[in-house]
Amino acid sequence: MQYIESLRVFTRVVELGSITSGGRDLRLTPAVASKRIKELEKHLGVRLFNRTTRSLTSTE
C-alpha cells in the first residue's frame, strides 16, 4: 500500500530532520521522498510540514 510507504517516509523525515536524510536512509531520492510526503498530505487533507527554502519543521 502506497500510504504505508508514505508514512514510513514521513516518520524518517521527522526523526532525521530533513527530506534528504530521510529519503537517503530509505534509499529514495529527495524528489521521491518529497513526493511521498505530498501524497500523504493530500490523502490526509492537512499539511504535515512547514517548509521554507532553508528549513523543515513538522506541524503540530
Buried (B, 14 or more C-beta within 10 A) or exposed (E): EEEEBBBBBBEBBBEBBBBBBBBBBBEBEBEBBBBBBBBBBEEEEEEBBEEEEEEBEEEE
